[in-house]
Amino acid sequence: MSASAKIVWDTDLKLFSPLMLGRWTWAMVVTLGVMLLIMGAALVPNEGWRALAGIAPMFAAVTGGLWLLGLIIMAVVFRGRYAVRYTVSSAGIRLETMSAAAKTSNRLAIVVGALARKPGVAGAGLIAASQETQEVKWGGRFHAAYNPDTRMIEIKGPWRTLLLVQCTPENYAEVAARVEAELKRHRTAARIPAKSPLPGYLLRTVVTVIACVPMFALADEYRLDIFMPIFILCFALATVWLLPVLAWAVLGGMALFAIEFIVAMLEERTSLFDPGETYLRYTVLSGDDWAMLAVVGAGMAWLGWLCVSALRGRVGSALAADQGDMEGGGS
C-alpha cells in the first residue's frame, strides 16, 4: 500500500470500557463542579458557606442520577457500542458517527429542546450533532499516544485528548505506523507550545468567578433581579471555555444589570422622617455602599477587558483553541 493511500475501517467504540466509563464519570464530575461554582458565587456572599453545604448533597444526587441515566442509555439505546468509521489519509484522521441511534438522539434533543423552550437541551443536541464528524489534520498541534493492548491511539493536544482512534486487531500496526510517519513528516508534535494553556484557563475561571461575586451581593442588597448576575457568570465562563463570540452576551448582560441598578437608584422615595419630603435613592448611599459599588465596578471592568480581549483574539477560548490544535494553519 502506498504512503498516500487512505486507510478506512468501521468499528465499534465500547462504551463500557474503562476508558469510556472514566471519561463519562469525569464529565459528570466537571458538571457537578460547574453547578456548585455557580451556586456558590450566588449564595456564599449573602448566606454563607452553610447555604452551599446544604444544597451540595442535592446537586451531587442529581449528578449521580444523570450519571446512572447515561449508563442506562448506553446499555439500552446503544447496547454498549457506538458505531464509527475512521479514515486515515495524507490530510489527517477523520471520525464519522455511523450509529443511527446516536444521530436520531441528537436530532430529537434539538427538536424537543426547541418545542419545550429548553435551550440547554437543544444546545446539548446541537453540540452532539456537531461532533458526529470530527477531524484532526496533520497541520495541527498534537501528538499521539499508542496503546497496543487496547489497540487505541489517543490524539493529544497541548492539554487534553482531541480524538480517540480505535483500531482493529488486524489494522492496529498499520494505522499506528501510518500515524507515526505522518506526524514525523508534518512535524505536527513540534508545533505544540512548550507550556500548557490549562493553567491560564483555570486562572481566568477563578478570576471570573471572583469578579462576578460582588454583583450577587449588590443584587441582594438592592433587591435586583438575581437572574442577570447568574447570566453574566455563565456566559463569562462560557467565553473562557467555549467560544469568544459568547462575550457579546456578557457585555449585554452587564449593560442591562447597570441600567437596572441606575433605575433603582433613581427611584423616588418618601422620607420616613418627613412624610412630606421625597428623595432619590442614590442620595442616601453610605460610604460602605460606595465601596461596594467600587468593587462591583472593578469586577465588571475586568469582565469587560476579558470580553473585548476574547473578541479581538488576544485571549483564546479553550474550545476554539482546541479547534486550532486539530486543524492548524498548514502542514
N, C-alpha and C positions, 0 to 999 in steps of 0.2 A: 504494500500500500504506500502511495506517495505521501510525502510530508504535508502536501496541501489538501489531501482528501479529507472529507468530513467523516467523523465517527458519530453515528446516530444509533441510539438504542432506547427502548422503552423499559421501564422498571417500576417497582412499587417502593415508596418510602414506608417503612414500617413505623407506624405511629406510636406503637408501644415499646419501641426500642429505648434503651436507657438515655440515648442522646436526645431523642424527640420528647420523651417524658420530662427530661431535665429542662429543655427549652420551654416547654409549656408551663412547667412549675415556676420557672424563673419569670416568665411573662406575668403570671398571676401575682408573684411577689412584688414585681415592679408596679403592677396595677394597685395593689394594696398600699404600697409606699406613696404613690401619687395621690391617692384619695386621702390618706392621713396627712400628707403635706398640705393639701388644700384646706382640709377641715381644721388642721392645726393653726394655719395662718388666720383662719376666720374666728376660731374660738379662743385660742390662748390669750390674745391681747385683752379680751374682755372678761372671760370666765375662768381663765387659768388652766393649768395642765390637767386638773381633775376632770374638766369637761371633756378633753380629748381622751383621757384614760377611760372615761365612761362609755364613749362610743367606739373605741378601738376594737373591743371584742365583737361588736355587731358588724363592723366593716370586715373584720377577719372572717367571721362566719359567712358573710355574703360572698367574699372572695373564695373561701373554701367551697361554697356551693357552686360557684361558677367553674372552679377547677374540676369538681366532680361532674358537672354538667358537660364540660368539654370532653371528659373521658367517655361519658355515655354516648355523646355524639360520635366520637371517634370509633367506638365499638359498634354502634347500631347503624349509623348512616354510612360511615366509610369502611366498616368491617375491619378496622385496624390497618388499612392500607390506603395509600394515596398515590394514584397512578400518574406518572410523569414521563416526559420524553426529554432526553438530553441530546444536544448537538455540540460537538467539539470541532471547531474549524480554525482556519487561519485567522479568523476575525476575533474569536473568543469562545465563550461557553454560553450556551443558551438552554434555559429550562422552560418547558411548556407544561402546563397542567392539562392532563388528559382525563382526569376524573370528572365524569358528568355530574356526580353528586356535589362536588365542590363548586363547579360553575353554577349549578342550579341554586345552591345555598347562597352564594354571593349575590346573585341577581334577586333572589327572594328577599334577602335582607335589605337591599336597596329599595324595592317596591314597598315592603312592609314599613320600613322607616319613613318613606315619603308619605304613605297613606295615613300612618299613625302620628305623623308630625314628630317623629323621634329622630333628630339629626344625628345622635350618637349611633343608632342602629344603621341608618343609611350611610353614614360616614365609614363605619366599620366594613360595610358591604362594598363600598367604593374602593377602599384601601385594599381589601382582599382581592377584588376584581383586578385592580391594577397590578397585583403580584402574581397573576395567573401566568404571565410570561416574564421571566427575569433573564438578564444577560449581563455578563461581565466581558469586557473587551481587553485584549492584551495591552492596549494603550493606557489602561487604568493604573491604579496604585494598589497592588495586593500581592500576596504570596500564597503558596499552597502548603497545607499540612496533610500528609499522607498516612492513612491507617489501613494497612493490608488486612488486618484481622477482620475489620467490618467492611472492607472494600469501599471505604468512604474517603473522599478528598474534600477537605474544607478549604474554601477560598476565603482568606482572611485579609481584611483591610487594615488600616492603621490602628483600629481599636476594637473591631468586632468581626464576626464571621459574616461575610456577604452572601455566600452561596454554599449549599451542600451538594456535592456531586456523588450520588450513589451509583457505584459501578456494579456490574455483574461478576460472578466468579470467572467468566470467560474473558471479559474485556478489561479487567482492572489493570493489569500490567501494561496493556497497550495504551489505555487512557492516561495512566499516570506518567508514562514515558512521553506521551504527546504534550501533556500539560507542562511537564518539566522543561521540555525542549522549547515550547512557545514562550514560556516565562523567561527563559535564558535568552532567546533570540530577540525578544522585545524589551528586555531589561525592565520588566514590569515591577519586580520587587525593589529595584534600585530607586524607584520614584517614591517609595513610602517615606514620609517625613520621619526624621530622627526621633521626634517627640510625639507621644500620643496626644490627640486632641481631647481625650476624655477628661483630664483634669480641668481643662478650660470650660467644657460644657458643665461639669459639676459645679465649678466656681460660679459661673453665671447663673446656674439654677439657684444656688444658695443666696446670692446677692439679689436675685429677682424676688424670691420669697421675702427676704428682709425688707426690700423696697415696697412691697405690697402690704405688709403687716400694718403700718400706720393708717392706711386707708380704711381697714376694717375697724380700727379704733375710732377713727373720725366718723365713720358711718354709724357706729353705735352711739357715740357721744351726741350727735346731732340728729339722730333718728332718720338717717338717709337710707335709701334702698341698698341692702347689702348685696343684691344681685350684681351690681356693677363692679365692686371690688373683686368678687369671685370671677366674673367675666374677664376682667383685666388680668388677673393672676393666671387663669387657664390659658389665655391666648399668649401671654408673655412666655409661659413655659413652652407652649407650642412653637413659638418663634425660636426659642433656644434649640429645641429638639427636632422640629419638623421642617417648616418652610419659612423663609424670610417674609413672604407676602402676608403672612398672618400678623405681622407687625402693624399693618393698617388697622386691624381690629383693636389692637391695644391703644393706638393713638386715638381712634374714635371713642373708645370706652373712657379714656382719661378725659377727653374733652367733655363728654356727657356728664361724667362724675363732677368735673369742675363747675359746669353750668348748674347742675343740681345743687351743689353747695352754695354757689353765689346766689341763686334764687332763694335758698333757705335763709341766707344771711340778710337778704333784703326784705325779708318778711316783717311786716309792721305788727307790733305787739302793744298791748295795753299795759301800762305800768301797774304793778301790784301796790306800789306805794302812793301813787296818784292816779286814780281811775280815769281822770280826765285827760291824762297825758299818754301819748304813744311814743314808741321808739323803734328804730330799726335794730334787728337782732345783732348785727355786727358791732354796733356801738358799745355793747356791754361785754365784749370779749376780754378775757383776763390775760395776764402775761402767760399763764400756762396754756391757754387756748392758742395764743400766737406762736408759742413754742411748738405745740403740736402741729400747727399749720406749716411751720418751717420744716419739720421733719417729713411731713407728707409731701411738701414741695420738693425736698431733696430726693425722696424716693421716686416721685414722678419724673424728676429731671433725669435720674439715672435710667428709668424705663424709656424715656424719650430718646436718650442717647443710644440705648440698645436697639430700639426700633429703627432709628434713622441709619445707624451703622449696618444693621441687617439688610435694610432695603437698598443701601448703596454698595453692599457686598464687602464691607470692611470687616464684618463679623459674620461667620458662617453658621448655618443651622446644621444639626447633626445629620438629618436625613438627606438634605440637599448635598452636603459634603460626601455622604456615602454614595450618592448617585455619581458624583465626580470621580470617586475612587473606583467605581465599577466601570465607568465609560472612558474616563480620561479625556485627553485632548489630542491624542495621536499616538503612534507607535514608537 
